[in-house]
Every structure is written in structure tokens, then in C-alpha cells.
Amino acid sequence: MARNKSKSSDKLGLGLKIFVTVLVLATAVVYIWSVLNNGGNIIAGLFSPLLIIILVLVLMTPMIISMVKDMKHELPIQDEMSKELMTKSSSIAFFISIYYLLAIAVFEDRISSLLGMTELIARHAVELGIMGMAIIFAVTYFIVRLRMSKK
């Protein structure tokens, strides 16, 4: 009975991750279409949102592929090691991200001059924050994964 519950929850979790990935792709298509329809500049209008979308897809695709492989071999998607890996990497990434966001706030004037602006617009600060946090999570995830595999 417990095995069937685990399988159904694994399928539900995998389905939700696939659904979110498809939503991200659909959002990218709608965003590109709206920018192009309104005569927007592709480079200026699409650069940072597309980077966020690419980061999400780059992080989600290997996770989904490994989950599908595990399900084909009738292995549980969430074993103890993967739970520990996700817990450790997300907690480390969270603390690093807080300092990263603080650095964006402190060095706002320097960041805005690097971007060629007089001041950092809120949208750009949010985009920098999201991209940085995604990169920080990816790096900490792979570092923690390497350290756990050496044990």
C-alpha cells in the first residue's frame, strides 16, 4: 500500500514539474510575441527575461530527465539522499542569496552605471535578483551534490 502511494505521489510531483516547465515555455512564447508585436527591440526587451527563462529551463530539464529515468527503473523519485541534497543546497543558497540581494541594494549606483543608467529601475533590480538567485542555487546544488557523492 505504501509503495503505491509513493508511486502516485512521485507521478504527481513529476507531472507538476513538467507542467511548470511547459508554463515557462508558454510564457516565453507569449512574451516574445508581445514584444515583437509592439515593435519592441529584441535585444533590449528580451535579454533579461529570456535569461531567467533559460536558467529555469536549464535547471528543470536535468531534474525532469532523471526523474523519468528513476520512474522507468521503478525507483522512488525522492529518496533520502535527494531530500538531503535539496535541503542542504537550498538552505545554503538562501543565505548566500540574502547577501547577494543586500549587495545589489548597497552597490545600486555602481550597478546602474555598469548598465548605463542613472539609477537602477525596480524591474532591473528584480531581474538581477532572480537571475542571481537562480545561478546561486544551481552552483550550490552542484557543489553539494559533488561533496555528497564523494562521501
C-alpha positions in Angstrom: 0.0 0.0 0.0 2.8 2.5 0.9 4.6 1.6 -2.3 1.5 2.5 -4.4 1.1 5.8 -2.5 4.8 6.6 -3.1 4.4 5.9 -6.8 1.3 8.0 -7.2 2.9 10.9 -5.4 6.0 10.6 -7.5 3.9 10.7 -10.6 2.1 13.7 -9.4 5.3 15.5 -8.5 6.8 14.7 -11.9 3.6 15.9 -13.6 3.7 19.2 -11.7 7.3 19.8 -12.6 6.6 19.1 -16.3 3.5 21.4 -16.1 5.6 24.2 -14.7 8.2 23.7 -17.3 5.6 23.9 -20.1 4.1 27.0 -18.5 7.6 28.6 -18.5 7.9 27.8 -22.2 4.5 29.1 -23.0 5.2 32.3 -21.0 8.4 32.8 -23.1 6.5 32.4 -26.3 3.8 34.9 -25.3 6.4 37.4 -24.0 8.4 37.2 -27.3 5.3 37.5 -29.3 4.1 40.6 -27.4 7.4 42.3 -27.6 7.7 41.7 -31.3 4.0 42.7 -31.9 4.5 46.0 -30.1 7.6 46.8 -32.2 10.0 46.4 -29.3 13.7 45.9 -29.5 14.5 42.2 -29.3 17.8 42.8 -27.5 16.7 45.4 -25.0 13.2 43.9 -24.5 14.0 40.2 -24.3 17.5 39.9 -22.9 17.0 39.6 -19.1 13.6 37.9 -19.1 14.9 35.3 -21.6 17.9 34.8 -19.4 15.6 34.0 -16.5 13.6 31.6 -18.6 16.7 29.9 -19.9 18.0 29.5 -16.4 14.8 27.9 -15.2 14.7 25.5 -18.2 18.4 24.6 -17.8 17.8 23.8 -14.1 14.5 21.9 -14.6 15.4 19.8 -17.6 18.0 17.6 -16.0 15.8 17.1 -12.9 12.9 16.0 -15.0 15.0 13.7 -17.1 16.5 12.0 -14.0 13.0 11.7 -12.5 11.7 10.0 -15.6 14.7 7.6 -15.6 14.1 6.7 -12.0 10.4 6.1 -12.6 11.2 3.8 -15.6 13.5 1.8 -13.3 10.8 1.8 -10.6 12.9 3.7 -8.2 11.5 6.4 -5.9 12.0 9.9 -7.1 12.5 11.4 -3.7 15.0 9.2 -1.7 16.8 10.2 1.4 19.9 11.4 -0.4 17.9 13.6 -2.8 15.9 15.1 0.0 19.1 15.9 2.0 20.7 17.3 -1.2 17.8 19.6 -1.8 17.6 20.7 1.8 21.3 21.5 2.1 21.7 23.2 -1.2 18.5 25.3 -0.8 19.5 26.5 2.7 23.0 27.4 1.6 21.7 29.2 -1.5 19.1 31.1 0.6 21.7 32.5 2.9 24.1 33.4 0.0 21.1 35.0 -1.9 20.3 37.3 1.1 23.8 38.7 1.0 23.6 38.9 -2.8 20.4 41.0 -2.6 22.0 43.1 0.1 24.9 43.7 -2.2 22.6 44.8 -5.0 21.0 47.3 -2.7 24.3 48.7 -1.4 26.0 48.9 -4.7 23.0 50.1 -6.7 24.7 53.2 -8.0 27.7 51.2 -9.3 25.4 48.5 -10.9 23.3 51.2 -12.6 26.4 52.9 -14.0 27.6 49.5 -15.3 24.2 49.0 -17.0 24.4 52.6 -18.5 21.6 54.0 -16.4 21.4 56.9 -13.9 19.6 54.8 -11.4 18.6 51.1 -11.1 14.9 50.6 -12.1 13.0 48.3 -9.8 12.3 45.9 -12.7 16.0 45.5 -13.4 16.8 45.0 -9.7 14.2 42.2 -9.6 15.6 40.7 -12.7 19.1 40.8 -11.4 17.9 39.3 -8.1 16.1 36.4 -9.7 18.9 35.6 -12.2 21.5 35.8 -9.4 19.5 33.6 -7.1 18.9 31.0 -9.8 22.6 30.9 -10.5 23.5 30.8 -6.8 21.1 27.9 -6.3 22.5 26.0 -9.4 26.1 26.4 -8.2 25.4 25.4 -4.6 23.3 22.4 -5.8 26.1 21.1 -7.9 28.7 21.7 -5.2 26.7 20.0 -2.5 25.9 17.1 -5.0 29.6 16.7 -5.7 30.5 16.7 -2.0 27.7 14.2 -1.2 28.8 11.9 -3.9 32.4 11.8 -2.5 31.1 10.5 0.8 
